[in-house]
Amino acid sequence: LISSKAAKRFIRDIRAVSRKPIKYVINTHHHLDHAFGNYEFVKLGAVVIAQENDKKAMENTAEDTLKDIGWFGLTADDMKGTKPAYPILSYGDKMEIDLGDQKVELIHARHSHTEGDTLVYLPGKKVLFTGDVLFTNYHPFIGEGNIDEWAKELDEIQSMDVEKIIPGHGPISTKKDLDDMKAYIIMFDQKAKELSLRLTDAEEILAEIQKALPQRPEGAWLIMANIQMKYLKKADSK
């Protein structure tokens, strides 16, 4: 749901398999690539739902995010027609949607990728949509994350009755991918903290941390973003 254009493509894909009304859009978190196609669904009558922290975050940041699309490698043409459409309905810890033939559980995750992450669980199908709590085969963005709480959340997901996991980025996943994600964020955090104590140049830190990181085919640009936003920023403020 990165933009109006992307949302329109998504709607066409939905219409290829179903003509049923689209009643709800669940934002797993407020970042541009997960929530900025809301408007196209709202025009069709859908209700946008998010965790209450996430709703506030989107209301506070969406306009500025649209002014800074270059940071995401996007152009004005990519985002043509895109405008924020904020969640209308929000929840605190949990919410259940009864669709008749199945129930959908919305679960507020611990402060992981953001403070307002939502897990979307279909217990009848044993399917879990994690949003960006899980990245598979993709370097994660951890700039707003709480690493300790994130690791605990990944452990808690391990105990859920789940057979299929849909990550925020990457292919359909399994519980092994949760282990890989936990190991990645803990190692990244430890290494970045260590390096930022003795190095101030982002490129030097990047070169060193890349030696330790596991290979992932997508999202390499986020390694530098993490260093600059989470570790060098803290070092500069001391």
ABEGO torsion letter per residue (X at the ends): XABAAAAAAAAAAAAAABABBBABBBBABABAAAAAAAAAAAAAGBBBBBBAAAAAAAAAAAAAAAAAAAAAGBBAAAABGBBBBBBABBBBABBBBBAGABBBBBBBBBBBABAABBBBBBAAAGBBBAEAABBBGBBBBAAABBAAAAAAAAAAAAABBBABBBBABEBBBBAAAAAAAAAAAAAAAAAAAAAAAABABAAAAAAAAAAABBBBABGAAAAAAAAAAAAAAAAAAX
